[in-house]
Amino acid sequence: MELLLLGLVAALVWKLYQLKRSPHDAPLRSVTLCLFCAALSYPVAMPGGASGVDTVAGHGTAKLIQNVLLLLTVYFLMCFYLYSAADEIAGRRRARWEAVFVGVVAVAITVAAESVPHEVFAGSFSTADMTIPQITFFYGGAGLYLMYALGMTFRWTRRYARMSRRPHSTGLWMTAVGLGAMAVACAIRAVIVAVRWANVDVPGPIMAAVAFLLVASILLFAAGITYSGARARISSIRLWLRHRRDHRRLAPLWELLAEAYPKNVLKPASPAALDRWRARGVHRRYHRRIVEIRDGLVDISPHLLDEDEDNAVLSMDPAELAALLRRASARIGEGVPTPRRPFPLAMALGSDRQSDVKQLIAVSDALRDAAGPVLVKETRC
């Protein structure tokens, strides 16, 4: 139970973060409300929470609240698909009718629960006396609605999964399987209610298996709806780590060029605290460092070769180019005049930006290795 609640809370936190960024997204709001109702229902179902609610409001109140929250959970899940439909007007109209339907079911099971003594609800689903018509209607009515709503959302999710591509289809298939398993579990529970209403005992292992199926399917559902977002977040973290690592590896080359041409070092857009804080972001520092290095390489290019030398520097390996850069930096420090016009250093191993960055890192690593045990002190920028 604790693992299930943890998974739901994690999914809810993620959706709340997304909803904060897109507050007017109706489908996203529906998913968030779905997870909120689901997460809220489990503390009420736990022994401590249930006993506290029952002590204040009477026996059976916690169970009633839990079932109403579960009805709202699947209703909001249906709303996600209805609001995502191509025909937005028809989807909103269907959502309103579904709201009326779930409201009728919630009122009906509430009336059934209030029409019997509170002591009847003291037990759980496995110990409830299903021979009492109100109890049978309470569990059976709620279970049938859950089966209907979960079955509909399973069908819609499977349709979207078939239309989608990976990695989105992977999360949708996980969600579809979780919904389908929950619908099957609700159907089995409805059969169990009918069998016990006929005063026939159901073996304990079957009850335990159905309970396990529900827990596993809810966890799979929660994992499915967060899969795409979590995958994107993991990719974002990997990119952040790579940019942070490459930013540090480029430090020796950047420091050599920044010392020779300090005017190439870019400053924040304004002295405002917000702009200075944004300028400290890893991605901004990474891209700014690359721009500063490329500008510095263009400025230092005339000093790499003498006038009688050709542009063989373009085909040099990183170690040879690093040696030329150190020599050129020394010339600039000595005030040697510029021997020729600047020329671009097309060092990239491929046509993409990452290939160019890899070559710059190779030159920077060569500068670091040549420095030996001397530590390169990186200037914050």
C-alpha positions as CSV (number, residue, x, y, z in Angstrom):
1,M,0.0,0.0,0.0
2,E,2.8,2.4,0.9
3,L,4.6,1.7,-2.4
4,L,1.4,2.3,-4.3
5,L,0.8,5.6,-2.6
6,L,4.4,6.7,-3.2
7,G,4.0,6.0,-6.9
8,L,0.8,8.0,-7.1
9,V,2.3,10.9,-5.2
10,A,5.3,10.9,-7.5
11,A,3.0,11.0,-10.5
12,L,0.9,13.7,-9.0
13,V,3.9,15.9,-8.2
14,W,5.1,15.6,-11.8
15,K,1.7,16.5,-13.2
16,L,1.3,19.4,-10.8
17,Y,4.7,20.7,-12.2
18,Q,3.4,20.4,-15.7
19,L,0.1,22.0,-14.9
20,K,1.9,25.0,-13.3
21,R,3.6,25.5,-16.7
22,S,0.3,25.0,-18.7
23,P,-2.6,26.0,-16.4
24,H,-5.1,26.2,-19.2
25,D,-4.5,22.7,-20.6
26,A,-7.8,20.9,-19.9
27,P,-6.6,17.4,-20.6
28,L,-3.6,17.9,-18.3
29,R,-5.9,19.3,-15.6
30,S,-8.1,16.2,-15.9
31,V,-5.1,13.9,-15.4
32,T,-3.9,15.9,-12.5
33,L,-7.3,15.8,-10.8
34,C,-7.5,12.0,-11.6
35,L,-4.2,11.4,-9.7
36,F,-5.2,13.8,-6.9
37,C,-8.4,11.9,-6.2
38,A,-6.5,8.6,-6.5
39,A,-3.8,9.7,-4.1
40,L,-6.3,11.2,-1.7
41,S,-8.4,8.0,-1.6
42,Y,-5.5,5.8,-0.2
43,P,-4.9,7.6,3.1
44,V,-8.6,7.3,3.7
45,A,-8.4,3.6,3.0
46,M,-5.4,3.0,5.3
47,P,-6.2,1.7,8.8
48,G,-5.1,4.9,10.6
49,G,-6.9,7.2,8.2
50,A,-10.1,5.1,8.0
51,S,-10.3,4.8,11.8
52,G,-9.9,8.5,12.3
53,V,-12.6,9.4,9.8
54,D,-14.9,6.7,11.2
55,T,-14.4,8.0,14.7
56,V,-15.4,11.5,13.7
57,A,-18.2,10.7,11.2
58,G,-19.3,7.2,12.1
59,H,-18.5,3.7,10.8
60,G,-18.4,3.4,7.0
61,T,-17.8,7.0,6.2
62,A,-14.2,6.4,5.3
63,K,-15.2,3.6,3.0
64,L,-17.9,5.8,1.4
65,I,-15.4,8.6,0.8
66,Q,-12.9,6.2,-0.6
67,N,-15.3,4.8,-3.2
68,V,-16.6,8.3,-4.2
69,L,-13.0,9.4,-4.7
70,L,-12.4,6.3,-6.9
71,L,-15.5,7.2,-8.9
72,L,-14.1,10.7,-9.4
73,T,-10.7,9.3,-10.3
74,V,-12.0,7.3,-13.3
75,Y,-14.3,10.1,-14.3
76,F,-11.5,12.6,-14.6
77,L,-9.5,10.0,-16.4
78,M,-12.3,9.8,-19.0
79,C,-12.4,13.6,-19.2
80,F,-8.7,13.5,-20.3
81,Y,-9.7,11.6,-23.4
82,L,-12.9,13.5,-24.0
83,Y,-11.1,16.9,-23.8
84,S,-8.4,15.5,-26.1
85,A,-10.9,14.4,-28.7
86,A,-10.7,16.0,-32.2
87,D,-14.2,17.3,-31.8
88,E,-13.7,19.5,-28.8
89,I,-17.4,20.6,-28.5
90,A,-18.6,17.0,-28.6
91,G,-16.0,15.9,-26.1
92,R,-17.0,18.6,-23.6
93,R,-20.7,17.7,-24.1
94,R,-19.9,14.0,-23.4
95,A,-17.9,15.0,-20.4
96,R,-20.9,16.9,-18.9
97,W,-23.1,13.8,-19.5
98,E,-20.5,11.6,-17.8
99,A,-20.5,14.0,-14.9
100,V,-24.2,13.6,-14.5
101,F,-23.8,9.8,-14.7
102,V,-21.0,9.6,-12.1
103,G,-23.0,12.0,-9.9
104,V,-26.0,9.7,-10.0
105,V,-23.9,6.7,-9.1
106,A,-22.2,8.5,-6.2
107,V,-25.6,9.7,-4.8
108,A,-27.0,6.1,-5.2
109,I,-24.2,4.4,-3.3
110,T,-24.3,7.1,-0.7
111,V,-28.0,6.5,-0.1
112,A,-27.4,2.8,0.0
113,A,-24.6,3.3,2.6
114,E,-26.7,5.7,4.7
115,S,-29.8,3.4,4.7
116,V,-28.1,0.7,6.8
117,P,-26.6,0.8,10.3
118,H,-23.0,2.1,10.4
119,E,-21.8,-1.1,12.0
120,V,-22.4,-2.9,8.7
121,F,-19.5,-1.1,7.1
122,A,-17.1,-1.8,10.0
123,G,-15.4,-4.6,7.9
124,S,-13.7,-4.6,4.6
125,F,-14.8,-5.8,1.1
126,S,-13.6,-9.3,2.0
127,T,-15.6,-9.4,5.3
128,A,-18.7,-7.4,4.3
129,D,-22.1,-9.2,4.5
130,M,-23.1,-9.2,0.8
131,T,-26.5,-10.8,1.6
132,I,-27.7,-7.3,2.7
133,P,-29.1,-5.7,-0.5
134,Q,-27.7,-2.2,0.3
135,I,-24.2,-3.6,0.8
136,T,-24.5,-5.5,-2.4
137,F,-25.6,-2.4,-4.3
138,F,-22.9,-0.3,-2.7
139,Y,-20.1,-2.5,-3.8
140,G,-21.7,-3.8,-7.0
141,G,-22.8,-0.4,-8.2
142,A,-19.4,1.3,-7.6
143,G,-17.6,-1.7,-9.1
144,L,-19.7,-1.8,-12.3
145,Y,-19.2,1.9,-12.9
146,L,-15.4,1.5,-12.4
147,M,-15.5,-1.4,-14.8
148,Y,-17.3,0.7,-17.4
149,A,-15.1,3.8,-17.1
150,L,-11.9,1.8,-17.0
151,G,-13.0,-0.3,-20.0
152,M,-13.7,2.9,-22.0
153,T,-10.4,4.5,-21.1
154,F,-8.6,1.2,-21.9
155,R,-10.1,1.2,-25.4
156,W,-9.2,4.9,-26.1
157,T,-5.7,4.4,-24.7
158,R,-5.1,1.4,-26.9
159,R,-6.3,3.4,-29.9
160,Y,-3.9,6.2,-29.2
161,A,-1.0,3.7,-28.5
162,R,-1.5,2.2,-32.0
163,M,-1.4,5.6,-33.6
164,S,1.7,6.8,-31.6
165,R,5.4,6.2,-32.1
166,R,8.0,5.3,-29.5
167,P,8.7,6.4,-26.8
168,H,5.2,7.8,-26.4
169,S,3.6,4.5,-27.5
170,T,5.5,2.7,-24.8
171,G,4.0,4.8,-22.1
172,L,0.6,4.5,-23.7
173,W,0.8,0.7,-23.9
174,M,1.8,0.6,-20.2
175,T,-1.2,2.7,-19.4
176,A,-3.5,0.7,-21.5
177,V,-2.4,-2.6,-19.9
178,G,-2.8,-1.1,-16.4
179,L,-6.3,0.2,-17.3
180,G,-7.3,-3.1,-18.8
181,A,-6.1,-5.0,-15.8
182,M,-8.0,-2.7,-13.5
183,A,-11.1,-3.2,-15.5
184,V,-10.7,-7.0,-15.3
185,A,-10.1,-6.8,-11.6
186,C,-13.3,-4.7,-11.2
187,A,-15.2,-7.2,-13.3
188,I,-14.0,-10.1,-11.1
189,R,-15.0,-8.2,-8.0
190,A,-18.5,-7.7,-9.5
191,V,-18.7,-11.4,-10.0
192,I,-17.5,-12.0,-6.4
193,V,-20.2,-9.6,-5.2
194,A,-22.9,-11.5,-7.1
195,V,-21.6,-14.9,-5.8
196,R,-21.5,-13.7,-2.2
197,W,-24.9,-12.1,-2.5
198,A,-26.1,-15.7,-3.2
199,N,-24.5,-16.6,0.1
200,V,-21.7,-18.6,-1.5
201,D,-18.2,-18.2,0.1
202,V,-15.3,-17.1,-2.1
203,P,-11.9,-18.7,-1.3
204,G,-9.4,-16.3,0.3
205,P,-6.6,-16.8,-2.3
206,I,-8.9,-15.5,-5.0
207,M,-9.7,-12.4,-3.0
208,A,-5.9,-11.9,-2.4
209,A,-5.1,-12.4,-6.1
210,V,-7.7,-9.8,-7.1
211,A,-6.3,-7.3,-4.6
212,F,-2.8,-7.9,-5.9
213,L,-4.0,-7.4,-9.5
214,L,-5.5,-4.1,-8.5
215,V,-2.3,-2.8,-6.9
216,A,-0.1,-4.0,-9.7
217,S,-2.3,-2.5,-12.4
218,I,-2.5,0.9,-10.6
219,L,1.2,1.0,-10.3
220,L,1.6,0.1,-14.0
221,F,-1.0,2.8,-14.9
222,A,0.9,5.5,-12.8
223,A,4.2,4.4,-14.5
224,G,2.7,4.6,-17.9
225,I,1.3,8.1,-17.6
226,T,4.6,9.4,-16.4
227,Y,6.8,7.4,-18.7
228,S,7.2,9.9,-21.5
229,G,7.7,12.9,-19.1
230,A,10.2,11.0,-17.0
231,R,12.1,9.8,-20.1
232,A,12.2,13.4,-21.3
233,R,13.4,14.6,-17.9
234,I,16.1,11.9,-17.8
235,S,17.3,13.0,-21.3
236,S,17.3,16.6,-20.1
237,I,19.4,15.7,-17.1
238,R,21.9,13.8,-19.3
239,L,22.2,16.8,-21.6
240,W,22.7,19.1,-18.5
241,L,25.5,16.8,-17.2
242,R,27.1,16.6,-20.6
243,H,27.1,20.3,-21.1
244,R,28.5,20.8,-17.6
245,R,31.3,18.3,-18.3
246,D,32.1,19.8,-21.7
247,H,32.1,23.3,-20.2
248,R,34.8,22.3,-17.8
249,R,36.8,20.4,-20.3
250,L,36.8,23.5,-22.6
251,A,38.3,25.6,-19.8
252,P,42.0,25.4,-20.8
253,L,41.3,26.5,-24.4
254,W,38.9,29.2,-23.3
255,E,41.3,30.6,-20.7
256,L,44.1,30.8,-23.3
257,L,41.9,32.7,-25.8
258,A,40.2,34.8,-23.1
259,E,43.6,35.9,-21.8
260,A,44.7,36.9,-25.3
261,Y,41.3,38.6,-26.3
262,P,39.5,39.5,-23.1
263,K,37.0,41.6,-25.1
264,N,35.5,38.4,-26.6
265,V,34.2,37.4,-23.1
266,L,30.5,38.0,-23.2
267,K,28.7,39.7,-20.4
268,P,25.1,39.3,-19.1
269,A,22.4,41.2,-21.0
270,S,22.1,43.7,-18.1
271,P,23.4,44.1,-14.5
272,A,20.0,43.1,-13.2
273,A,20.1,40.3,-10.7
274,L,17.7,38.1,-12.7
275,D,19.8,38.4,-15.9
276,R,22.9,37.6,-14.0
277,W,21.2,34.6,-12.4
278,R,20.1,33.4,-15.8
279,A,23.5,33.8,-17.2
280,R,24.8,31.3,-14.6
281,G,22.7,28.5,-16.1
282,V,24.8,25.5,-17.3
283,H,23.3,25.6,-20.8
284,R,23.9,29.3,-21.2
285,R,27.4,29.1,-19.9
286,Y,28.1,26.1,-22.2
287,H,26.9,27.8,-25.4
288,R,28.5,31.1,-24.4
289,R,31.8,29.4,-24.0
290,I,31.7,27.9,-27.4
291,V,30.9,31.2,-29.0
292,E,33.7,32.9,-27.1
293,I,36.1,30.1,-28.2
294,R,35.1,30.3,-31.8
295,D,35.5,34.1,-31.8
296,G,38.9,33.8,-30.1
297,L,40.1,31.2,-32.7
298,V,39.2,33.5,-35.5
299,D,41.1,36.4,-33.8
300,I,44.2,34.3,-33.0
301,S,44.3,32.5,-36.4
302,P,46.7,35.1,-38.0
303,H,49.3,34.3,-35.4
304,L,49.1,30.6,-35.8
305,L,51.1,30.6,-39.1
306,D,53.7,32.9,-40.6
307,E,53.1,34.6,-43.9
308,D,55.1,32.0,-45.9
309,E,53.1,29.1,-44.4
310,D,50.0,27.7,-45.9
311,N,46.8,26.8,-44.1
312,A,47.9,23.3,-43.1
313,V,46.7,24.1,-39.7
314,L,43.3,23.0,-40.8
315,S,44.5,19.4,-41.0
316,M,46.6,19.2,-37.9
317,D,45.8,16.9,-35.0
318,P,44.7,18.5,-31.7
319,A,48.1,18.2,-30.1
320,E,49.9,20.1,-32.9
321,L,47.2,22.8,-33.0
322,A,47.4,23.1,-29.2
323,A,51.2,23.8,-29.5
324,L,50.5,26.4,-32.2
325,L,47.9,28.1,-30.0
326,R,50.4,28.3,-27.1
327,R,53.0,29.8,-29.4
328,A,50.5,32.3,-30.8
329,S,49.4,33.3,-27.3
330,A,53.0,33.9,-26.4
331,R,53.4,36.1,-29.6
332,I,50.4,38.1,-28.7
333,G,51.7,38.6,-25.2
334,E,55.0,39.9,-26.6
335,G,53.2,42.3,-28.9
336,V,54.1,40.7,-32.2
337,P,52.2,42.4,-35.0
338,T,49.5,40.4,-36.9
339,P,51.2,38.7,-39.9
340,R,48.1,38.1,-42.0
341,R,44.4,38.4,-42.2
342,P,42.2,36.2,-39.9
343,F,40.8,33.0,-41.4
344,P,38.2,30.6,-40.0
345,L,39.4,27.3,-38.5
346,A,37.1,24.6,-39.9
347,M,38.1,22.0,-37.4
348,A,34.8,20.0,-37.2
349,L,34.9,16.3,-38.0
350,G,31.4,16.4,-39.2
351,S,28.6,18.8,-40.3
352,D,26.9,19.0,-37.0
353,R,27.7,21.3,-34.0
354,Q,28.5,18.4,-31.7
355,S,31.4,17.3,-34.0
356,D,32.8,20.8,-33.8
357,V,32.5,20.8,-30.1
358,K,34.3,17.4,-29.9
359,Q,37.2,18.8,-31.8
360,L,37.4,21.9,-29.6
361,I,37.4,19.6,-26.5
362,A,40.2,17.5,-28.0
363,V,42.3,20.7,-28.4
364,S,41.5,21.8,-24.9
365,D,42.4,18.4,-23.5
366,A,45.7,18.6,-25.4
367,L,46.4,22.0,-23.7
368,R,45.5,20.5,-20.3
369,D,47.8,17.5,-20.8
370,A,50.6,19.7,-21.9
371,A,50.3,21.7,-18.7
372,G,51.2,18.6,-16.8
373,P,50.5,18.7,-13.1
374,V,49.7,22.4,-13.2
375,L,46.1,22.9,-12.4
376,V,44.1,25.0,-14.7
377,K,42.1,27.5,-12.8
378,E,38.7,28.1,-14.5
379,T,37.3,31.6,-14.5
380,R,33.6,31.6,-13.8
381,C,31.6,33.0,-16.7
